[in-house]
Amino acid sequence: MRKISSLFILAFVCKISLAQELKANVTVASNQVGNNVNQNVFRTLQTALNTFLNTRKWTGDNFQQNERIDCSFFINLQSTGDLNVYNASLTIQAARPVFNTSYLSPIINFKDDNVIFKYLEFQQLDFNENRVTGSDALVSNLTAVIAYYAYMILAFDYASFAPRGGDLYFQKAMNIVNNAPDGRGISGWKAFDSQRNRYWLVENMINSRYTIMHDVYYNYYRQGMDKLYEDENAARAEVLNVLNLLNNFNNDNPNKMIQQFFFQGKSTELIKIFAKGPQQDKLRASEMLQRLDITNAAKYKDELK
């Protein structure tokens, strides 16, 4: 369906192989857990999560091997004091190929600090979309979180290839949010937990008031990045148009999670796009980027002069 060629649209509609969708690499770091826990447990967990992500069918489509989505999950564990229960931060990264190049453009680069779960060595990792909560909330929370981000990776990737292409998978992610495990210590699934969590990320993408964000993802990748090889000036102009869309979005909807999420991991890419552009484009991009991506404002100011 997906990776880009002269037959891109046809391939998008007609997948012809049986590979899984994700090419995921899961790393479990247990340095902060303590020395009194058998480290084999975490190696087993890492293997189980890699198997869970890479062998499960997440969509009804068939992917060729070279179409699988490159992504990584880095889980940094901490002990909680409760037997077999762990707090964790989860860093999710995913990239998308750019037409006619070997370059992978970051599409997700996000850290979730609110993951808690229970795991015993060799415990089966079950996930059922119709019974997300399972029989033990702390056990089910692990696969619920991982499945949520698997669907979000798919959603943003599909959205970058076709207008509103990710809608089905945003809805699947929201289904997990709506039916998420609930119990002591579990957070990140509810609107009132914080202003930056799993609830708000997917809510921002299914809220009809923010549909412009679907245009942002499609235009940035399909109309912008994918055109860099054949017409760099036109591609740069499209990326500048995307920044204008984001600027308008920010004016109408200040401080929304999805805007900050979009920019994470993209500063170097954006600087390279505009560094070779006309001076007026460079200055306009720098002005908007300093306002929209505050974390990297000094970087834009310094490198897009």
Protein Blocks (a to p, Z undefined) as FASTA:
>chain_A
ZZgcfklmmmmmmccbfbdfbdcdddddfklnojkbcfklmmmmmmmmmmmmmmpcfbfb
dcdfklpccdddddddddehiahiacdddddddddddehiabdcdfbdcddfbbcdddde
hiacdddfklmnomblklmmmmmmmmmmmmmmmmmmmmmmoghklmmmmmmmmmmmmmgc
cdehiahjamklpmcdfklmmmmmmmmklmmmmmmmmmmmmmmmmmmmmommlmmmmmmm
mmmmmmmmmmmmghiaklmmmmgoplmmmmmmmmmmcfklmmmmmmmmmmmmmmlmmmmm
mmmZZ
